[in-house]
């Protein structure tokens, strides 16, 4: 029998990672294994001694492995600053992979370890001449990350050199470095503006978004720099990266508000032909009208009268204005919520009202995203629907509240539902609201009752229905629901008080049982305001309020004082002593708002027997009819903020916010955007008539000719990134 068969595992075999090695095995497999394969992200690296020894090794493989581990720890949030001296030495490595990883590390820690980073500036400058475009870009990125003012001139030279680099990726990095240098040394603004102006003429989509970001940071008021590049940016919009699209759209929105007329003027004519104003047809019509007038024919005169309204010139959209809207429209299909939101705000602030409807479906689609995205989109929809409610009414079901929605999303959806409520959908909405009232979320239930009040004010047909429905909630088991119902009922009763005497009397009877301060104050105000409608109820309510005056909250005390003053003016016989008692308590109250209340200080005026001129004026002041409140969306006052901005989200002006200017009464000369000999435009001034023809097909042919032109040295952006070193860049 052969003895060379399988004998089982030997004593020397131990699977690594699945048990404890014997001392012999550990000593045999020794230090090399622990150095080459240290445990990833281990808590104790002996202060990274193993990694330092790997970085000092003469083998590129160990250095590469060490850098991968270091970058992994940086990504995990671990502090690797003590490795900076060992890492920065490898910036001179000839291995491109090691060099790229070293630059990634240096970008992270160059600002913290500025002194050590300064020692390697000469190496970074050499990296700017590296044949590899990634190394050149990384070197510039590291150089711009060193926040030391003394090297600002060096950074300026590096940026100027990189702007003329053959690689669009390096030029993109140069555009990113411009805001960093501007924040480091604002005195270099003039030079940076020249660099930005040069980059704005760049023909590649990879650079466009980055240079616009630099423009918005350094010189956002230099609109004149955009004129010659406006049409190019509009046509590039579809092909730019997503975050570049956001920057370009926001910038072009500001540009459009300063260069084009308001598209929502009263008299609106048809759009002008695409970049061409052909007046031949108008001249022919005028000549025909003159001939018909000379002939004296009655039919000709009738036709002339009929044609008079057509001669009335109204608003004609600028072709450049139409170009912006047309090229932004496809971005509504973007997967990026910020891009869709950017196009939505563009149409909201710049487009004609009759074209705004195309953004509704894309915004509804965004509601299927993350909760954070939903919150921003819903807040913008709430602002839009407060002004243009009819557009969102067909999509009412998209705003119904789900049980999984957090409170902030529920409140936003509720606000939108109240905004879009119409006569055709109000009964469905009220049934939905009836369900929401029973929610255990107190804040949501209270907001639902307030929404009922809003729809009752906006749609008169259901005012009585809503009012009686709210009255039925006064017996609800939830004190919070009852309190909010009282507040809303008080506002609704102000619309038609004389028709609702019984309801006022019914609400007044709740003064004893309601304990929520705001609700109780609303009842006291209602009784005092309409004391002539409930003359028997007023003195009794005042007596009960005075009895517990000391223990009430401040807002209830103030309304009790007001009630006493109103009753003593309208019914002095029954309420004079009660008023004296209440005003005496208010005079010595701890709260100075109550103690120094003008009504409290006029104690003698209300209690004197004779009717004086001052008491007559007091009646006019306190018992004057007051206008009914208007219940509106809380988001209506955000309409002056630019949609999608941080200022709109927080309803306060954020740092760096640039408000949109009003449309000019007379738009500037559109010829400033003409480019005669531009490689992007590809046409001379004589050919512009064909280029900007009437039909959409001509415009699309123009755009396809631009897309097919050799603007990046390759057929697509990815090829440009790879072949830029070997191909000729135009």
C-alpha positions in Angstrom: 0.0 0.0 0.0 1.3 3.4 -0.9 2.2 5.6 2.0 2.1 8.8 0.0 -1.7 9.4 0.5 -3.4 12.1 2.5 -2.2 12.1 6.1 -4.4 14.9 7.5 -3.4 18.4 8.5 0.0 18.8 9.9 0.9 20.5 13.2 2.3 23.5 11.3 -1.0 24.3 9.6 -3.1 26.9 11.3 -5.7 28.9 9.3 -4.9 32.6 9.9 -7.7 34.5 11.5 -9.6 31.4 12.8 -7.7 30.7 16.0 -4.7 31.5 18.1 -1.3 30.7 16.6 1.1 28.8 18.8 4.2 30.7 20.0 6.3 28.7 17.5 4.1 29.6 14.6 4.0 33.3 15.6 7.8 33.4 15.9 8.2 31.5 12.6 5.8 33.7 10.6 7.1 36.7 12.4 7.3 40.3 11.8 6.9 40.2 8.0 3.3 39.0 8.2 2.4 41.6 10.8 4.0 44.4 8.8 2.5 43.4 5.4 -1.0 42.5 6.6 -1.8 44.5 9.8 -5.4 44.3 10.9 -7.4 46.9 9.0 -8.6 49.9 11.1 -7.2 48.3 14.3 -7.6 50.5 17.4 -4.0 50.1 18.5 -1.4 50.7 15.9 1.4 51.4 18.4 1.0 55.0 17.3 1.2 53.8 13.7 4.8 52.5 14.0 4.0 49.6 11.6 2.7 52.0 9.0 5.7 54.3 9.4 8.1 51.3 8.8 6.1 50.3 5.7 6.3 53.9 4.4 10.1 53.9 5.0 10.4 50.6 3.1 12.3 50.5 -0.2 9.6 48.3 -1.7 6.8 50.2 -3.6 4.4 47.4 -2.8 4.6 48.0 1.0 4.3 51.7 0.5 1.3 51.3 -1.6 -0.3 49.0 0.9 0.5 51.4 3.8 -1.1 54.3 1.9 -4.3 52.3 1.2 -4.6 51.6 4.9 -4.0 55.2 5.8 -6.6 56.5 3.4 -9.0 53.9 4.7 -8.4 55.2 8.3 -8.9 58.7 7.1 -12.2 57.7 5.5 -13.3 56.1 8.8 -12.6 59.4 10.6 -9.5 58.3 12.4 -6.8 60.8 13.1 -3.7 60.2 11.1 -2.0 63.6 11.4 1.1 62.1 13.1 1.9 60.2 9.9 2.3 63.5 7.9 6.2 63.5 7.9 6.3 59.9 6.9 3.7 60.3 4.1 5.0 63.6 2.7 8.4 62.0 2.0 6.8 59.7 -0.5 5.5 62.6 -2.6 8.6 62.2 -4.8 7.8 58.5 -5.5 8.0 57.5 -9.1 5.0 55.1 -8.6 1.9 57.0 -9.8 -0.5 55.1 -7.6 1.6 56.0 -4.5 1.8 59.6 -5.6 -2.0 59.9 -6.1 -2.7 58.4 -2.6 -0.1 60.7 -1.0 -1.8 63.7 -2.6 -5.2 62.6 -1.3 -3.7 62.4 2.2 -2.1 65.8 1.8 -5.3 67.5 0.7 -6.8 66.3 3.9 -4.0 67.4 6.3 -2.2 70.2 4.5 -4.2 72.9 6.3 -3.4 71.3 9.7 0.3 70.7 9.0 1.1 73.9 7.2 4.7 74.1 8.3 5.6 70.6 7.0 3.6 71.1 3.9 5.5 74.3 3.1 8.7 72.2 3.0 7.3 70.3 0.0 6.1 73.2 -2.1 8.9 72.7 -4.6 7.8 69.1 -5.0 4.2 70.2 -5.6 5.4 72.7 -8.2 7.2 69.8 -9.9 4.0 67.8 -9.8 2.4 70.5 -11.9 4.6 69.5 -14.7 4.0 65.8 -14.4 2.9 64.0 -17.6 -0.1 62.4 -15.7 -3.0 64.8 -15.7 -4.3 63.3 -12.4 -0.9 64.1 -10.7 -1.0 67.6 -12.1 -4.5 68.2 -10.8 -3.7 66.6 -7.4 -0.6 68.8 -7.0 -2.7 71.9 -7.7 -5.3 70.7 -5.3 -2.8 70.2 -2.5 -1.1 73.5 -3.2 -4.4 75.4 -2.9 -5.2 73.6 0.3 -2.2 75.2 2.2 -3.8 78.2 3.9 -0.7 80.3 4.2 -0.9 83.9 2.8 2.8 84.0 2.0 2.4 81.4 -0.8 -0.6 83.2 -2.5 1.7 84.4 -5.4 2.9 80.9 -6.0 -0.7 79.7 -6.0 -1.6 82.5 -8.5 1.1 81.4 -10.9 0.1 77.7 -10.6 -3.5 78.6 -11.4 -2.6 80.7 -14.4 -0.5 77.8 -15.7 -3.2 75.3 -15.1 -5.8 77.4 -16.9 -3.9 76.8 -20.1 -3.4 73.1 -19.5 -4.4 70.6 -22.2 -6.4 68.5 -19.8 -9.9 69.7 -18.9 -9.6 67.9 -15.6 -6.7 70.2 -14.6 -8.5 73.3 -15.8 -11.5 72.2 -13.7 -9.2 71.8 -10.7 -7.8 75.3 -11.4 -11.4 76.7 -11.3 -11.9 75.0 -7.9 -8.7 76.6 -6.6 -9.8 80.1 -7.5 -12.3 80.5 -4.6 -9.7 79.1 -2.2 -7.1 81.7 -3.3 -9.7 84.5 -3.2 -10.6 83.6 0.4 -6.9 83.5 1.3 -6.0 86.8 -0.4 -9.0 89.0 -1.6 -6.5 91.6 -3.0 -5.9 89.2 -5.9 -9.5 89.6 -7.1 -8.6 91.6 -10.3 -6.2 88.9 -11.4 -8.6 86.1 -10.5 -11.4 87.9 -12.5 -9.1 87.8 -15.6 -8.5 84.1 -15.0 -12.3 83.5 -14.7 -12.9 85.4 -17.9 -10.5 83.2 -19.7 -12.0 80.0 -18.2 -15.5 81.2 -19.2 -14.5 80.8 -22.8 -13.5 77.2 -22.2 -15.3 74.8 -24.6 -15.5 71.7 -22.5 -18.5 70.7 -20.3 -16.2 69.4 -17.6 -15.0 73.0 -16.8 -18.2 75.0 -17.3 -19.9 74.2 -14.0 -16.7 74.8 -12.0 -15.9 78.1 -13.5 -19.4 79.4 -13.0 -19.0 78.4 -9.3 -15.8 80.4 -9.2 -17.6 83.3 -10.9 -20.4 83.2 -8.3 -17.9 83.3 -5.5 -15.5 85.9 -6.7 -17.4 88.4 -8.9 -21.2 87.5 -9.1 -22.0 91.1 -10.0 -19.9 91.1 -13.2 -22.8 90.2 -15.5 -21.0 91.7 -18.4 -18.6 88.7 -18.4 -21.6 86.4 -19.1 -22.9 88.2 -22.2 -20.6 86.6 -24.8 -20.8 83.2 -23.1 -24.6 83.2 -22.4 -25.7 81.2 -25.5 -22.8 78.8 -25.1 -23.7 78.1 -21.5 -27.3 77.6 -22.4 -26.4 75.0 -25.0 -23.9 73.3 -22.7 -26.4 73.0 -19.9 -27.6 69.5 -20.7 -24.1 68.0 -20.9 -22.6 69.5 -17.8 -22.3 67.4 -14.6 -25.2 67.6 -12.2 -23.7 70.0 -9.7 -22.4 72.2 -12.4 -25.9 72.4 -13.8 -27.2 73.6 -10.4 -24.6 76.4 -10.4 -25.3 77.4 -14.0 -29.0 77.4 -13.6 -28.9 79.7 -10.6 -26.5 82.1 -12.3 -28.6 82.2 -15.5 -31.7 82.9 -13.4 -30.1 86.0 -12.0 -28.9 86.9 -15.4 -32.3 86.6 -17.0 -33.9 88.8 -14.3 -31.5 91.6 -15.3 -31.5 91.2 -19.1 -35.0 90.3 -20.2 -38.4 91.8 -19.9 -41.1 90.5 -17.6 -42.8 87.6 -19.4 -46.0 88.0 -17.4 -47.0 91.4 -18.7 -50.7 92.2 -19.5 -50.3 92.1 -23.3 -48.5 89.0 -24.5 -47.8 88.4 -28.1 -46.4 85.2 -29.7 -42.7 84.4 -29.3 -40.4 85.9 -31.8 -38.8 83.5 -34.3 -35.7 81.8 -32.8 -33.1 84.6 -32.9 -34.6 86.1 -36.0 -37.3 88.8 -36.4 -38.7 88.3 -39.8 -40.6 91.5 -40.7 -41.4 90.6 -44.3 -44.9 89.2 -43.5 -45.8 92.2 -41.4 -44.7 94.5 -44.2 -46.9 92.6 -46.7 -49.9 92.8 -44.4 -49.4 96.5 -44.0 -49.2 97.0 -47.8 -52.4 94.9 -48.3 -54.2 97.0 -45.7 -53.1 100.2 -47.5 -54.4 98.9 -50.8 -57.7 97.9 -49.3 -58.0 101.3 -47.7 -57.3 103.1 -51.0 -59.9 101.0 -52.9 -62.6 102.2 -50.6 -64.2 98.8 -50.6 -66.5 98.2 -47.6 -65.2 94.7 -47.3 -61.7 95.9 -47.2 -62.6 98.4 -44.5 -64.2 95.6 -42.4 -61.1 93.5 -42.8 -59.0 96.4 -41.8 -61.1 96.9 -38.6 -60.8 93.3 -37.8 -57.0 93.4 -38.2 -56.6 96.4 -35.9 -56.2 94.3 -32.7 -53.4 92.3 -34.4 -51.4 95.4 -35.0 -51.4 96.1 -31.3 -47.9 95.2 -30.2 -47.5 93.5 -26.8 -44.7 91.6 -25.1 -42.5 89.5 -27.4 -40.2 87.1 -25.6 -36.5 87.6 -26.4 -35.1 84.7 -28.3 -32.3 84.3 -25.8 -34.9 84.1 -23.1 -36.6 81.3 -25.0 -33.3 79.6 -25.5 -32.7 79.4 -21.7 -36.1 77.9 -21.0 -35.9 75.5 -23.9 -32.5 74.1 -22.9 -33.4 73.9 -19.2 -36.6 71.9 -19.8 -34.9 68.5 -20.4 -33.2 68.7 -17.0 -36.6 68.2 -15.3 -35.9 64.5 -16.0 -32.7 64.6 -14.1 -32.1 62.0 -11.3 -30.6 64.8 -9.1 -33.2 66.5 -7.0 -31.2 69.7 -6.8 -31.2 70.0 -10.6 -34.9 69.5 -10.8 -35.5 72.0 -8.1 -33.2 74.5 -9.9 -35.2 74.2 -13.1 -38.4 74.6 -11.1 -37.2 77.9 -9.5 -36.0 79.0 -12.9 -39.4 78.6 -14.4 -41.1 80.1 -11.3 -39.0 83.3 -11.5 -38.4 83.7 -15.2 -41.0 81.8 -17.3 -44.4 82.9 -18.4 -47.3 81.7 -16.2 -48.8 79.5 -18.9 -45.6 77.5 -19.2 -45.1 76.9 -15.5 -47.2 73.8 -15.4 -44.5 71.6 -16.8 -42.6 71.6 -13.5 -45.5 70.1 -11.4 -45.0 66.5 -12.3 -41.2 66.5 -11.8 -41.7 68.1 -8.3 -44.3 65.5 -7.4 -41.7 62.8 -8.5 -39.2 64.2 -6.0 -41.7 63.4 -3.1 -40.7 59.7 -3.5 -37.1 60.5 -2.3 -35.6 60.7 1.1 -37.3 62.6 3.9 -34.8 65.4 3.8 -35.5 65.9 0.1 -39.2 65.8 0.7 -39.0 68.5 3.3 -37.2 70.9 1.0 -39.4 70.2 -2.0 -42.6 70.4 0.0 -41.6 73.8 1.5 -41.1 75.1 -2.1 -44.4 73.6 -3.3 -46.1 75.2 -0.3 -44.8 78.6 -1.4 -45.7 78.0 -5.0 -49.2 76.7 -4.2 -49.9 79.8 -2.1 -49.7 81.8 -5.2 -50.6 79.3 -8.0 -52.9 76.8 -6.3 -54.8 75.5 -9.3 -51.7 73.7 -10.8 -51.4 71.3 -7.9 -55.1 70.5 -7.4 -55.1 67.5 -9.9 -52.3 65.9 -7.8 -54.0 66.3 -4.5 -53.6 62.6 -3.5 -49.9 63.0 -3.7 -50.1 65.2 -0.6 -52.2 62.9 1.5 -50.5 62.1 4.8 -49.1 58.7 5.5 -48.7 57.1 8.9 -45.0 56.9 8.4 -44.5 60.6 7.7 -42.7 62.6 10.4 -44.4 65.6 11.9 -42.6 68.2 9.8 -43.6 66.5 6.6 -47.2 66.2 7.8 -47.4 69.9 8.5 -46.0 70.8 5.1 -48.4 68.5 3.3 -51.3 69.8 5.3 -50.4 73.4 4.4 -50.3 72.4 0.7 -53.7 70.6 0.8 -55.3 73.7 2.4 -53.7 75.9 -0.4 -54.9 73.8 -3.3 -58.4 73.1 -2.0 -61.0 74.0 -4.6 -64.8 73.8 -4.9 -64.5 70.4 -6.7 -62.2 68.8 -4.1 -63.3 70.5 -0.9 -65.6 67.7 0.3 -62.9 65.1 -0.2 -60.5 67.2 1.7 -62.8 67.7 4.6 -63.3 64.0 4.9 -59.5 63.6 4.9 -59.2 66.3 7.6 -61.8 64.5 9.7 -59.5 61.5 9.8 -56.4 63.6 10.7 -58.1 65.2 13.7 -58.1 61.9 15.5 -54.3 61.6 15.2 -52.4 61.1 18.5 -49.9 63.8 17.2 -51.2 66.9 19.1 -49.4 69.3 16.9 -50.7 67.7 13.7 -54.3 67.6 15.0 -54.1 71.3 15.9 -52.7 72.2 12.5 -55.5 70.2 10.9 -58.1 72.3 12.7 -56.4 75.5 11.6 -56.4 74.1 8.0 -60.1 73.6 8.2 -60.5 77.3 9.2 -58.4 78.3 6.2 -60.5 76.4 3.7 -63.6 77.7 5.4 -62.4 81.3 4.8 -61.3 80.7 1.2 -64.4 78.8 0.0 -67.6 80.5 1.2 -69.8 77.5 0.2 -68.4 75.4 3.0 -68.0 78.1 5.7 -71.2 77.1 7.6 -70.3 73.4 7.2 -66.9 73.9 8.7 -68.2 76.1 11.4 -70.7 73.5 12.6 -68.1 70.8 12.3 -65.8 72.7 14.5 -68.6 73.3 17.0 -69.0 69.6 17.2 -65.4 69.3 18.2 -66.0 71.3 21.3 -67.1 68.1 23.1 -64.0 66.2 21.9 -62.1 64.3 24.6 -58.8 65.9 23.7 -58.3 69.3 25.4 -55.9 70.3 22.7 -58.4 69.8 20.0 -61.1 71.7 21.9 -58.7 74.6 22.5 -57.6 74.9 18.8 -61.3 74.6 17.7 -62.2 77.6 19.9 -59.4 79.7 18.4 -60.5 78.9 14.8 -64.2 79.3 15.6 -63.4 82.8 17.0 -61.8 83.7 13.7 -64.7 82.3 11.6 -67.4 84.0 13.7 -65.8 87.3 12.8 -66.9 86.8 9.2 -70.6 86.9 9.9 -71.2 87.6 13.6 -74.8 88.7 13.4 -75.8 85.5 11.7 -74.2 83.3 14.4 -75.5 84.7 17.7 -76.4 81.3 18.9 -72.9 80.0 18.2 -71.3 82.9 20.1 -73.5 82.1 23.0 -72.6 78.5 22.8 -68.8 79.3 22.8 -69.2 81.7 25.7 -70.5 78.9 27.9 -67.2 77.1 27.5 -65.3 79.8 29.4 -65.4 77.7 32.6 -64.4 74.4 31.2 -61.6 75.4 28.8 -58.2 75.6 30.5 -55.8 76.2 27.6 -54.8 79.9 27.9 -55.1 80.8 24.2 -58.5 79.2 23.9 -59.8 80.9 27.0 -58.4 84.3 25.9 -60.2 83.8 22.5 -63.5 83.2 24.3 -63.1 86.4 26.4 -62.2 88.4 23.4 -65.2 87.1 21.4 -67.7 87.9 24.3 -66.2 91.4 24.7 -66.2 92.2 21.0 -69.8 91.1 20.4 -71.2 91.9 23.8 -74.1 93.7 22.2 -75.2 90.4 20.6 -75.0 88.5 23.9 -75.9 91.1 26.5 -76.9 88.6 29.2 -73.9 86.4 28.8 -71.2 89.1 29.0 -71.6 90.1 32.8 -71.7 86.4 33.9 -68.5 85.5 31.9 -66.8 88.6 33.4 -67.8 87.6 36.9 -66.3 84.1 36.5 -63.1 85.5 35.0 -62.7 88.0 37.8 -63.2 85.3 40.4 -60.1 83.4 39.2 -58.1 86.4 37.9 -55.1 86.0 40.1 -54.5 82.4 39.0 -54.9 82.9 35.3 -52.1 83.3 32.7 -51.0 86.7 31.4 -52.8 86.4 28.1 -56.1 85.6 29.9 -55.6 88.5 32.4 -55.2 90.9 29.5 -58.3 89.8 27.8 -60.2 89.9 31.1 -59.2 93.6 31.5 -60.3 94.3 27.9 -63.6 92.5 28.5 -64.2 94.6 31.7 -63.6 97.8 29.8 -65.8 96.9 26.9 -68.7 95.8 29.2 -68.6 98.9 31.4 -68.8 101.1 28.3 -71.8 99.1 26.8 -73.5 98.0 30.1 -72.3 100.2 33.0 -75.1 99.4 35.4 -74.4 95.7 35.7 -70.6 95.7 35.3 -69.3 98.9 37.0 -68.4 97.1 40.3 -66.9 94.1 38.5 -64.8 96.4 36.3 -63.6 98.3 39.4 -62.5 95.0 41.0 -60.7 93.7 37.8 -58.9 97.0 37.2 -57.8 97.1 40.8 -56.3 93.6 40.5 -54.6 94.5 37.3 -53.1 97.7 38.8 -51.0 95.6 41.3 -50.3 92.6 39.0 -46.7 91.4 38.9 -46.5 91.5 35.1 -45.8 95.1 34.0 -47.6 94.5 30.6 -50.8 94.0 32.6 -50.0 96.6 35.3 -49.2 99.4 32.7 -51.9 98.4 30.3 -53.6 101.6 29.0 -57.0 100.2 29.9 -55.9 99.5 33.4 -54.5 103.0 33.8 -57.9 104.5 32.8 -59.7 103.2 35.9 -61.3 106.6 36.8 -62.5 107.1 33.2 -64.6 103.9 33.2 -66.0 104.3 36.7 -67.0 107.9 36.6 -70.7 108.5 36.3 -70.8 111.3 33.8 -70.2 110.7 30.1 -67.2 112.8 29.0 -65.6 113.4 25.6 -62.8 111.0 26.6 -65.3 108.3 27.3 -66.9 108.8 23.9 -63.5 108.3 22.2 -63.0 105.3 24.4 -66.1 103.7 22.9 -64.9 104.5 19.4 -61.6 102.9 20.2 -62.6 99.8 22.1 -66.0 99.1 20.5 -65.1 99.9 16.9 -65.9 97.2 14.4 -62.8 95.3 13.5 -62.0 93.6 10.1 -62.2 89.8 10.0 -58.8 88.1 10.0 -57.5 86.6 6.8 -56.2 83.0 7.3 -53.3 82.4 5.0 -50.5 80.0 4.5 -47.4 80.6 6.6 -45.4 80.1 3.4 -47.0 83.0 1.6 -44.6 85.5 3.1 -41.6 83.5 1.7 -42.6 84.3 -1.9 -39.9 87.1 -2.0 -37.1 84.6 -1.4 -35.6 82.7 -4.3 -37.0 79.2 -4.4 -34.5 76.4 -3.4 -32.3 78.8 -1.5 -31.2 78.5 2.1 -32.9 81.8 2.9 -36.2 80.4 1.6 -35.8 77.2 3.8 -35.1 79.2 7.0 -37.3 82.2 6.1 -34.4 84.5 6.9 -31.6 86.1 4.9 -28.6 83.7 5.0 -25.0 84.8 4.6 -24.1 85.3 0.9 -27.7 85.4 -0.3 -28.2 87.5 -3.5 -31.8 88.6 -4.0 -33.2 88.4 -7.5 -33.6 91.8 -9.0 -36.9 93.0 -10.6 -37.3 92.7 -14.3 -36.1 95.8 -16.1 -38.7 98.1 -17.6 -36.6 98.4 -20.7 -34.4 95.3 -21.3 -30.8 96.0 -22.3 -29.6 95.7 -25.9 -29.6 92.0 -26.8 -26.8 92.5 -29.3 -24.3 92.3 -26.4 -24.8 88.6 -26.6 -23.9 88.3 -30.3 -20.6 86.5 -31.0 -19.4 86.9 -34.6 -16.4 84.7 -34.7 -16.8 82.2 -32.0 -15.8 78.5 -32.4 -18.8 77.6 -30.2 -21.2 79.7 -32.3 -19.6 78.3 -35.4 -21.3 80.9 -37.6 -20.6 84.4 -38.8 -23.1 87.2 -38.4 -24.3 86.8 -41.9 -25.4 83.2 -41.2 -27.3 83.9 -38.0 -30.6 84.1 -39.8 -30.3 80.4 -40.8 -28.8 79.5 -37.5 -31.6 80.9 -35.4 -34.5 80.0 -37.6 -38.2 79.8 -36.9 -38.6 76.1 -36.3 -37.5 73.9 -33.5 -35.8 71.6 -35.9 -33.3 74.3 -36.9 -32.5 75.0 -33.3 -32.0 71.3 -32.6 -29.7 71.0 -35.7 -27.7 73.9 -34.3 -27.4 72.3 -31.0 -26.4 68.9 -32.5 -23.8 70.7 -34.6 -22.3 72.1 -31.4 -22.4 68.7 -29.7 -20.7 67.1 -32.6 -17.9 69.7 -33.0 -14.5 68.8 -31.7 -14.6 70.9 -28.6 -12.9 68.5 -26.2 -10.6 66.5 -28.4 -12.9 63.5 -28.5 -16.4 62.3 -29.1 -17.4 62.3 -25.5 -16.3 63.6 -22.2 -14.9 60.4 -20.9 -12.7 60.0 -24.0 -11.6 63.6 -23.6 -10.4 62.7 -20.1 -8.3 59.8 -21.4 -7.1 61.0 -24.8 -6.3 64.5 -23.9 -2.6 63.9 -23.7 -2.4 62.4 -27.2 -5.0 64.4 -29.1 -5.0 68.0 -30.1 -7.2 70.2 -28.0 -8.9 73.1 -29.6 
